[in-house]
Amino acid sequence: MSEESEPDSPELASGIVKALRIVQLQMELAELTGKPIAEHTAEDLPDDSPDAHLQHLENIESGPQFPLADLLKEHRNFTPAPLSRLSNPIDLSENLWLLLFTLASMRVFIYDTDHLSDEELYRTLVEKVLRSNTVDLPVSAGWNCRFSICEFSDEDTDLPECYLRYYADEEFRSEWIEDIPPKEDLPYDRDRFLPNIVPQLER
């Protein structure tokens, strides 16, 4: 007589929950490309009037700003797991993608990540990107917030070296030829899978 099986461990159960949540976020993101997320309340429904558009512009330029981590917690009830608890590479990958898709569900998109490992990217997101201040606009406003991870490099330059090293095309690099790092191949392949509101551009 067979018995109903249960997850072998709390870690497996947690992984299943995270995977299901990512699928849910993917479905919501798919809807974002053409219409608001279905679960939005009436107060969140889009307003395409000129007055609403001007109000969103005014909010972007002069509205109050909040740390992105606070907005994640308020709007998605989401707090990233501490990196110290993600010693298992599978757990780290699951939590990284969960964070990326949760951000995307709020129209916050990340790119230029392929030069970092999962651990390096997760640390940068939690310690730098999520501490950045941004305006709290409703998802239905249709505005997208995009962060290049190169903006959060440790280099104190107008144009981060990592962009020139990994992502700039030869035409762009030639404009900086006097002070340019050698071109390097990307050690990882993640960017083309990242959630994005527009197709990834060919570099």
Long-range contacts (C-beta under 8 A, 24 or more apart in sequence): 11-88, 11-91, 14-91, 15-90, 15-91, 15-94, 18-94, 18-95, 18-98, 19-94, 21-98, 22-94, 22-97, 22-98, 22-101, 25-98, 25-101, 25-102, 25-104, 25-105, 26-101, 26-195, 28-105, 29-101, 29-104, 29-105, 29-195, 32-104, 32-105, 32-107, 32-139, 32-197, 33-197, 36-139, 36-140, 37-105, 37-139, 40-139, 40-140, 44-138, 44-139, 44-140, 45-140, 46-140, 46-141, 46-142, 47-140, 52-141, 56-137, 56-141, 56-143, 59-135, 59-137, 60-135, 60-137, 60-143, 63-135, 63-136, 64-135, 64-136, 65-133, 65-134, 65-135, 65-136, 66-133, 66-134, 66-136, 67-130, 67-131, 67-132, 67-133, 68-103, 68-108, 68-129, 68-130, 68-131, 68-132, 68-133, 68-134, 69-130, 69-131, 71-106, 71-134, 71-136, 72-102, 72-103, 72-106, 72-130, 75-106, 76-102, 76-105, 76-106, 78-102, 80-122, 80-125, 80-126, 80-130, 83-119, 83-122, 83-123, 83-126, 86-122, 89-118, 92-118, 92-119, 92-122, 93-118, 95-122, 96-121, 96-122, 96-125, 99-125, 99-126, 100-194, 100-195, 101-195, 104-195, 104-196, 105-139, 106-139, 107-139, 107-143, 107-144, 107-145, 107-197, 108-134, 108-144, 108-145, 108-146, 108-147, 109-144, 109-145, 109-146, 109-147, 109-194, 109-195, 109-196, 109-197, 110-146, 110-147, 110-149, 110-194, 111-146, 111-147, 111-148, 111-149, 111-191, 111-194, 111-196, 111-200, 112-148, 112-149, 112-150, 112-162, 112-163, 112-166, 112-167, 112-191, 113-149, 113-188, 113-190, 113-191, 113-194, 114-166, 114-186, 114-187, 114-188, 114-189, 114-190, 114-191, 115-149, 115-162, 115-165, 115-166, 115-186, 115-187, 115-188, 116-149, 116-188, 117-187, 117-188, 121-149, 121-190, 124-149, 124-152, 128-152, 144-197, 167-203, 169-203
